[in-house]
């Protein structure tokens, strides 16, 4: 056979290509699978392996991760190694700084906010399960003023609060139409909360009280909560009031069962079975309570809606909701008395007002020591810490006699 200049091997190759097409295909497939398998194993074994082609002075050089791994380890980092311009370090510094300032979140710097009542009550109802505070906390008393306009006896309260910064908070719920302002030096400056209209004896008065409580609860340092009006005065100095509240083992919500038209006669049978007639109570709306009870009041979704639906008009929810609710659910920790003195002996349905000539040292001393009650299981003659209703024209005599009778701290 002629080979026409072709080698025997090339002739054999052609014979194989033409005679054994299946074998040729299998050979290619074998090499493909072998190469793929080898590549996968190689990649998994050297996952950090990479190479970069770099041109230096017209020459190609290859840098691989293997060459980096063979270099000696760098020295440990020091504070000088890092710069605040590095994004990661900036974030770390910011996080550390935020952690230092986290107490600011627990004590809102202003009482004005854009929350609805529903949002406010929800946020205020949060309570930590761990009793120990992870920060320095000085317990405060929240003095909550429910007013129509300004706190007319503010100068007297200024003297009362003077020298006790950090031990009290002030909150004012006034009519939304009131647009007056207080001097920047006043303890009442900037303490007005987002408010809504309130009618005397209406259930929206309880809504205002819950609104005050909720705003005060946003400050985790507030431990006791006192409801006052613009006509209220203190009967003792701040130190005495603070100690009396902080050491008390009970709350001060007046509650009693009163037969007749102004007691049980105001009960609506539509309130049953949630609230029964024998559970119906009456009392003063002016209360003092601790943080645990305050949270229960603003978080009440069972009994307060019943009052909203069925206690209107001559029912006077402000005289019945808290006495009934507290007696039903938390009576064992309630003293069943109020700390705010008032004179019901002259006029009904409103208590007596006190004008300038009524204010004498003897009269004020009588209010301070004019009765007997129980405090932490013992008898005491200090039963009232506050009194109402004092008019604006009595202010000058109150300011004159307060230092000598009430012993305001100097």
C-alpha positions as CSV (number, residue, x, y, z in Angstrom):
1,X,0.0,0.0,0.0
2,X,1.2,3.5,-0.8
3,X,1.4,5.9,2.0
4,X,2.0,9.0,-0.2
5,X,4.5,10.4,2.2
6,X,2.3,9.9,5.3
7,X,3.6,8.2,8.4
8,X,2.0,5.0,9.6
9,X,0.9,6.7,12.8
10,X,-1.1,9.4,10.9
11,X,-2.7,6.7,8.8
12,X,-3.6,4.8,12.0
13,X,-5.1,7.9,13.5
14,X,-7.4,8.4,10.5
15,X,-8.4,4.8,10.7
16,X,-9.3,5.2,14.3
17,X,-11.2,8.5,13.7
18,X,-13.2,6.9,10.9
19,X,-13.6,3.4,12.3
20,X,-14.2,4.1,15.9
21,X,-16.2,7.3,16.4
22,X,-17.8,6.0,19.6
23,X,-14.4,5.4,21.2
24,X,-13.2,8.8,20.2
25,X,-16.3,10.4,21.9
26,X,-15.7,8.4,25.0
27,X,-12.1,9.5,25.2
28,X,-13.1,13.2,25.1
29,X,-15.7,12.6,27.7
30,X,-13.2,10.9,29.9
31,X,-10.7,13.7,29.8
32,X,-13.5,16.3,30.4
33,X,-14.8,14.5,33.5
34,X,-11.2,14.0,34.8
35,X,-10.4,17.7,34.3
36,X,-13.6,18.9,35.9
37,X,-13.2,16.6,38.9
38,X,-9.6,17.7,39.4
39,X,-10.6,21.4,39.2
40,X,-13.3,21.0,41.8
41,X,-11.0,19.2,44.2
42,X,-8.3,21.7,43.6
43,X,-10.7,24.7,44.3
44,X,-12.1,23.2,47.5
45,X,-8.6,22.3,48.8
46,X,-7.2,25.8,48.1
47,X,-10.3,28.0,48.6
48,X,-8.1,31.0,49.5
49,X,-6.0,30.5,46.4
50,X,-6.2,33.4,44.0
51,X,-3.9,35.1,41.6
52,X,-3.5,38.5,40.1
53,X,-1.6,39.4,37.0
54,X,0.3,42.5,37.5
55,X,2.6,44.4,35.0
56,X,5.7,45.9,36.5
57,X,8.3,47.6,34.3
58,X,6.9,45.8,31.3
59,X,7.2,42.4,32.9
60,X,4.4,40.1,34.1
61,X,4.4,38.9,37.6
62,X,1.9,36.7,39.4
63,X,0.9,37.2,43.0
64,X,-0.9,34.4,44.7
65,X,-2.5,33.9,48.1
66,X,0.1,31.2,48.7
67,X,2.9,33.8,48.7
68,X,1.0,35.9,51.2
69,X,0.5,32.9,53.5
70,X,4.2,32.2,53.4
71,X,5.0,35.7,54.7
72,X,5.6,36.1,58.5
73,X,2.4,37.2,60.4
74,X,2.0,40.9,61.0
75,X,2.5,42.3,64.5
76,X,-0.6,42.5,66.8
77,X,-2.6,45.7,66.3
78,X,-2.3,48.6,68.7
79,X,-4.4,51.6,69.3
80,X,-2.2,53.7,67.0
81,X,-2.8,51.1,64.2
82,X,-6.4,52.3,63.8
83,X,-7.7,55.6,62.6
84,X,-11.1,57.1,63.3
85,X,-11.4,57.8,59.5
86,X,-11.8,54.1,58.9
87,X,-15.6,53.4,58.5
88,X,-15.6,50.3,60.7
89,X,-13.9,52.2,63.5
90,X,-16.3,55.1,63.1
91,X,-19.2,52.8,63.5
92,X,-17.6,51.1,66.5
93,X,-17.0,54.5,68.1
94,X,-20.5,55.6,67.5
95,X,-22.0,52.4,69.0
96,X,-19.8,52.7,72.1
97,X,-20.9,56.4,72.5
98,X,-24.6,55.4,72.0
99,X,-24.2,52.8,74.7
100,X,-22.9,55.4,77.1
101,X,-25.9,57.7,76.4
102,X,-28.6,55.0,76.5
103,X,-30.1,56.5,79.8
104,X,-31.2,59.5,77.7
105,X,-33.7,57.1,76.0
106,X,-35.1,56.1,79.3
107,X,-35.6,59.8,80.3
108,X,-37.3,61.6,77.5
109,X,-36.0,65.2,77.4
110,X,-39.3,66.7,76.6
111,X,-42.9,65.9,77.4
112,X,-44.2,67.1,74.0
113,X,-44.5,64.3,71.4
114,X,-46.6,63.3,68.4
115,X,-47.9,60.0,69.8
116,X,-51.7,59.2,69.8
117,X,-53.3,58.2,73.0
118,X,-53.2,54.6,71.9
119,X,-49.5,54.7,71.1
120,X,-48.7,56.5,74.3
121,X,-50.6,54.0,76.5
122,X,-48.9,51.1,74.7
123,X,-45.4,52.5,75.2
124,X,-46.1,53.5,78.8
125,X,-47.4,50.1,79.7
126,X,-44.1,48.5,79.2
127,X,-42.5,47.2,82.4
128,X,-39.2,45.5,83.0
129,X,-39.3,42.0,84.4
130,X,-35.9,42.5,86.1
131,X,-36.3,44.6,89.2
132,X,-32.6,45.7,89.4
133,X,-31.8,48.7,87.3
134,X,-28.6,48.5,85.2
135,X,-28.0,52.3,85.8
136,X,-28.0,54.7,88.6
137,X,-31.6,55.6,89.4
138,X,-32.8,58.1,91.9
139,X,-36.6,57.5,92.5
140,X,-38.7,60.6,91.8
141,X,-42.2,61.7,92.5
142,X,-44.3,62.8,89.5
143,X,-46.6,65.8,90.3
144,X,-49.3,65.8,87.7
145,X,-51.5,68.9,87.5
146,X,-54.9,68.6,85.8
147,X,-55.9,72.2,85.0
148,X,-58.1,74.4,82.8
149,X,-55.4,76.9,82.2
150,X,-52.3,77.9,84.1
151,X,-51.2,76.6,87.5
152,X,-52.5,79.7,89.4
153,X,-50.6,78.9,92.6
154,X,-47.3,78.3,90.7
155,X,-45.2,80.6,92.9
156,X,-46.1,78.6,96.0
157,X,-45.1,75.4,94.3
158,X,-41.9,77.0,93.1
159,X,-40.9,77.5,96.7
160,X,-42.0,73.9,97.5
161,X,-39.8,72.4,94.8
162,X,-36.8,74.7,95.3
163,X,-33.5,72.9,96.1
164,X,-34.8,69.4,95.2
165,X,-33.9,69.0,91.5
166,X,-33.7,65.4,90.4
167,X,-36.2,64.2,93.0
168,X,-39.4,65.2,91.2
169,X,-41.0,65.6,87.8
170,X,-43.8,68.0,86.8
171,X,-46.6,67.3,84.2
172,X,-49.5,69.6,83.3
173,X,-52.6,68.7,81.4
174,X,-54.4,71.9,80.5
175,X,-57.2,72.7,78.1
176,X,-55.9,72.6,74.5
177,X,-57.2,76.2,73.9
178,X,-54.9,77.5,76.6
179,X,-51.9,79.1,74.9
180,X,-50.2,80.8,77.8
181,X,-46.5,80.4,78.7
182,X,-44.4,80.1,81.8
183,X,-41.0,81.8,82.4
184,X,-38.0,79.7,81.5
185,X,-36.9,79.7,85.1
186,X,-40.2,78.1,86.2
187,X,-40.5,74.4,87.1
188,X,-43.6,74.4,85.0
189,X,-41.9,75.7,81.8
190,X,-42.1,73.1,79.0
191,X,-44.0,70.6,81.2
192,X,-47.3,70.8,79.4
193,X,-48.3,67.4,77.8
194,X,-50.3,66.9,74.6
195,X,-53.8,67.4,76.0
196,X,-57.5,67.1,75.0
197,X,-60.7,68.8,76.1
198,X,-62.1,67.7,79.5
199,X,-65.6,68.3,80.9
200,X,-66.4,68.2,84.6
201,X,-67.6,64.8,85.7
202,X,-67.2,63.3,82.2
203,X,-65.4,60.1,81.4
204,X,-62.9,62.1,79.4
205,X,-61.6,63.4,82.8
206,X,-60.4,59.8,83.5
207,X,-58.8,59.8,80.0
208,X,-56.9,62.9,80.9
209,X,-55.7,61.3,84.2
210,X,-54.5,58.2,82.3
211,X,-52.8,60.5,79.8
212,X,-50.9,62.2,82.6
213,X,-50.0,58.9,84.1
214,X,-48.8,57.5,80.8
215,X,-46.6,60.5,80.1
216,X,-45.1,60.3,83.6
217,X,-44.5,56.6,83.2
218,X,-42.2,57.3,80.2
219,X,-39.6,58.4,82.8
220,X,-38.4,55.2,84.4
221,X,-37.2,57.2,87.5
222,X,-40.7,58.2,88.4
223,X,-41.8,55.9,91.2
224,X,-44.8,57.7,92.7
225,X,-47.6,59.6,91.0
226,X,-49.7,62.4,92.6
227,X,-52.7,64.0,90.9
228,X,-53.3,67.6,91.7
229,X,-55.4,70.5,90.4
230,X,-54.5,74.2,89.9
231,X,-56.1,75.0,93.2
232,X,-54.1,72.5,95.3
233,X,-51.4,73.5,97.8
234,X,-48.8,71.5,99.7
235,X,-49.2,71.2,103.5
236,X,-45.7,70.1,104.2
237,X,-42.2,70.7,102.8
238,X,-40.9,68.7,100.0
239,X,-38.7,66.4,102.1
240,X,-41.6,65.4,104.3
241,X,-43.9,64.7,101.2
242,X,-41.1,62.7,99.4
243,X,-40.3,60.6,102.5
244,X,-44.0,59.9,103.2
245,X,-44.7,58.6,99.7
246,X,-41.4,56.7,99.2
247,X,-41.7,54.8,102.5
248,X,-45.4,54.0,102.1
249,X,-46.4,50.4,101.7
250,X,-49.8,51.3,100.2
251,X,-51.4,53.4,97.6
252,X,-53.8,56.3,98.3
253,X,-57.0,55.9,96.3
254,X,-60.1,56.8,98.3
255,X,-62.8,54.1,98.0
256,X,-65.9,53.4,100.0
257,X,-69.4,51.9,99.5
258,X,-72.1,54.6,99.6
259,X,-75.8,53.7,99.5
260,X,-78.2,56.2,98.0
261,X,-78.5,58.3,94.8
262,X,-75.0,59.7,94.8
263,X,-73.4,56.4,95.5
264,X,-74.9,53.1,94.4
265,X,-77.6,55.1,92.6
266,X,-75.1,56.0,89.9
267,X,-74.4,52.4,89.0
268,X,-75.8,51.1,85.7
269,X,-76.8,47.4,85.5
270,X,-75.5,47.5,81.9
271,X,-72.0,47.3,83.5
272,X,-72.6,43.7,84.6
273,X,-71.4,41.1,84.7
274,X,-68.0,42.8,84.4
275,X,-68.8,45.1,87.3
276,X,-71.4,44.2,89.8
277,X,-73.4,46.5,92.1
278,X,-71.7,45.2,95.2
279,X,-68.3,46.1,93.7
280,X,-69.3,49.7,92.9
281,X,-67.2,52.2,94.9
282,X,-67.1,56.0,95.3
283,X,-64.2,58.3,96.2
284,X,-62.1,61.3,95.5
285,X,-60.4,61.5,92.2
286,X,-57.2,63.0,93.7
287,X,-54.9,60.1,94.2
288,X,-51.3,59.1,95.0
289,X,-50.1,55.7,93.7
290,X,-46.9,53.8,93.0
291,X,-45.5,52.8,89.6
292,X,-47.0,49.2,89.7
293,X,-50.5,50.5,90.1
294,X,-50.0,53.3,87.6
295,X,-49.1,50.8,84.9
296,X,-52.2,48.7,85.8
297,X,-54.4,51.8,85.4
298,X,-53.2,52.9,82.0
299,X,-53.1,49.2,80.7
300,X,-56.7,48.5,81.8
301,X,-58.5,47.2,78.7
302,X,-61.3,45.4,80.6
303,X,-63.0,47.8,83.1
304,X,-62.3,51.3,81.7
305,X,-64.2,50.5,78.4
306,X,-67.2,49.6,80.5
307,X,-67.1,53.1,82.1
308,X,-66.6,54.7,78.7
309,X,-69.8,53.0,77.5
310,X,-72.1,53.2,80.5
311,X,-70.9,55.9,82.9
312,X,-71.9,59.2,81.4
313,X,-73.9,62.2,82.5
314,X,-74.8,62.1,86.2
315,X,-72.7,59.0,86.7
316,X,-69.5,61.1,87.3
317,X,-66.8,58.6,86.2
318,X,-64.1,60.6,88.0
319,X,-65.6,59.7,91.4
320,X,-66.1,56.0,90.6
321,X,-63.7,54.5,88.1
322,X,-60.5,54.4,90.2
323,X,-62.2,53.5,93.5
324,X,-64.1,50.6,91.8
325,X,-61.2,49.4,89.7
326,X,-58.6,49.5,92.5
327,X,-60.9,47.9,95.1
328,X,-61.8,45.1,92.7
329,X,-58.2,44.3,91.6
330,X,-55.7,45.8,94.0
331,X,-57.6,46.4,97.3
332,X,-55.1,44.7,99.5
333,X,-52.4,47.4,98.7
334,X,-54.8,50.3,99.0
335,X,-55.3,52.6,102.0
336,X,-58.8,53.6,100.9
337,X,-58.1,57.2,101.6
338,X,-56.9,60.3,99.8
339,X,-53.9,62.5,100.7
340,X,-55.7,65.7,99.5
341,X,-57.9,67.5,102.0
342,X,-61.1,69.3,100.9
343,X,-64.1,70.8,102.7
344,X,-67.4,69.3,101.7
345,X,-69.3,70.9,104.6
346,X,-70.4,74.1,103.0
347,X,-71.7,73.6,99.4
348,X,-72.7,70.7,97.3
349,X,-71.9,69.4,94.6
350,X,-68.7,71.5,94.7
351,X,-66.4,71.7,97.7
352,X,-65.8,75.0,99.5
353,X,-63.3,77.5,98.1
354,X,-60.8,79.4,100.2
355,X,-60.1,83.1,99.6
356,X,-57.5,85.4,101.0
357,X,-59.1,86.0,104.4
358,X,-59.4,82.3,105.0
359,X,-55.7,81.7,105.0
360,X,-54.2,82.0,108.4
361,X,-51.4,80.1,110.2
362,X,-53.9,78.5,112.5
363,X,-56.0,77.3,109.6
364,X,-53.1,75.8,107.8
365,X,-51.9,74.1,111.0
366,X,-55.3,72.6,111.5
367,X,-55.2,71.1,108.0
368,X,-51.8,69.6,108.8
369,X,-52.8,68.0,112.1
370,X,-56.5,67.9,112.0
371,X,-57.2,64.1,112.2
372,X,-56.1,60.6,112.7
373,X,-55.4,57.8,110.2
374,X,-53.3,54.7,109.6
375,X,-49.9,54.8,107.8
376,X,-48.0,51.6,107.3
377,X,-50.1,49.9,110.0
378,X,-49.6,52.6,112.6
379,X,-51.7,55.5,113.8
380,X,-50.6,58.9,112.7
381,X,-52.0,62.5,112.6
382,X,-50.2,63.2,109.3
383,X,-53.1,62.2,107.1
384,X,-53.1,64.9,104.3
385,X,-50.2,66.1,102.4
386,X,-52.2,68.5,100.1
387,X,-55.3,70.6,100.2
388,X,-57.7,72.3,97.8
389,X,-59.6,74.6,96.7
390,X,-57.6,77.7,97.1
391,X,-58.2,80.8,94.9
392,X,-55.6,82.9,93.2
393,X,-56.2,85.9,95.6
394,X,-55.2,83.7,98.5
395,X,-51.7,83.4,97.0
396,X,-50.0,86.3,98.7
397,X,-51.0,85.1,102.2
398,X,-50.0,81.5,101.3
399,X,-46.5,82.8,100.3
400,X,-46.3,84.8,103.6
401,X,-47.3,81.9,105.9
402,X,-45.8,78.9,104.1
403,X,-42.2,79.3,105.4
404,X,-43.2,79.5,109.0
405,X,-46.0,76.8,109.0
406,X,-45.0,74.3,106.3
407,X,-41.2,74.7,107.0
408,X,-40.2,74.8,103.4
409,X,-36.7,73.7,102.9
410,X,-34.2,76.5,102.4
